[in-house]
Amino acid sequence: MGVTARVLAIDAGNSKTDVAIVTAGGDVLATARGGGFRPPAVGIGTAMDTLAATVGRALTAAELTSVTHVSACPANADFPVEEQSLASALRARAWGETVTVRNDTFAILRAGVTEPRGMAVVCGAGINCVGMRPDGRTARFPALGRVSGDWGGGWGLSEEALWHASRAEDGRGAPTALSHTLPAHFALPSMYALVEALHLGLIPPLRRHELTPALFATAAGGDTIARTIIQRQAEEVVSMAVVALTRLDLLDEPAPVLLGGGVLAARHARLNDHIAHLLTDRAPKAAPQVVTASPVLGAALLGLDRVGSGEGAQERLRRYYGV
């Protein structure tokens, strides 16, 4: 598409949206941050209007009205049909001559690799895994929670910890320090009090995520139940990675396995070390590494792949984002 090509990169998450306008040479012309992108909650029209405000600020700052290519990696694009729907909505805005939409996990993967090749397992509020090869082949999972066979992430870990802690307190389950550390996080005296507060809405449901660090702290103190929960999370991470590697015929050759999202990026030794140990057994040529680069960098790199930019442009863009 030539050296004058420009890419509009969009990382649209549930809580915030980052956009960047990048030249084919890897120079960042403008950036902007806006509110979350939540079509399932507010409808596609309202979500696109919120996104438009953020994109509009970036285009104005770059003194542009449109670009060559739009590379969008939004949350809530878990199936190809959802990607196609969002791509149609983006084309209707006429921000770019061409548009590609990929699940936001692909942005995290691309941000962590020098070429579009490898796996990314993201463990944040939930858990997801994607893989890609330079020939365009991809591997992915629906990642909709238990209904699609997933387990874990910050939400799942906190739910599991609450389950064990409640049963320990009332005698149905094995003893665990979680029955004390979880309510203590909210300055409450017992699991009964914590369950009551959650049920009555005195503690907002979203605050359950705060219990994940308490789980890891309890495990670090030697609690058997807490350690078992974390080991299961490691098993889930490795299971997804091995399946994705197998689907892309990468199991028997060196390939990066990127670990992203708040739970994995926190570098809890008990979790990440166990993941590395399991990968050594099941995918010995895989190279696990934590990635903390901004996902909008990954969206931009995917855009540069599309417009045919070289390594020099990618390196320049990575330096901008401090990678």
Salt bridges, closest charged atoms under 4 A:
ASP18 OD2 - LYS16 NZ 3.32
ASP18 OD1 - ARG33 NE 2.71
ASP27 OD1 - ARG316 NE 3.97
ASP49 OD1 - ARG93 NH2 2.91
GLU83 OE2 - ARG140 NH1 2.92
GLU159 OE2 - ARG208 NH1 2.65
GLU160 OE2 - HIS164 NE2 3.54
ASP170 OD2 - ARG172 NH2 2.82
GLU210 OE1 - HIS185 NE2 2.79
GLU210 OE2 - ARG207 NE 2.74
GLU235 OE1 - ARG282 NH2 2.73
ASP249 OD2 - ARG137 NH2 3.11
GLU253 OE2 - ARG117 NH2 2.70
ASP281 OD2 - HIS277 NE2 3.76
ASP305 OD2 - ARG110 NE 2.81
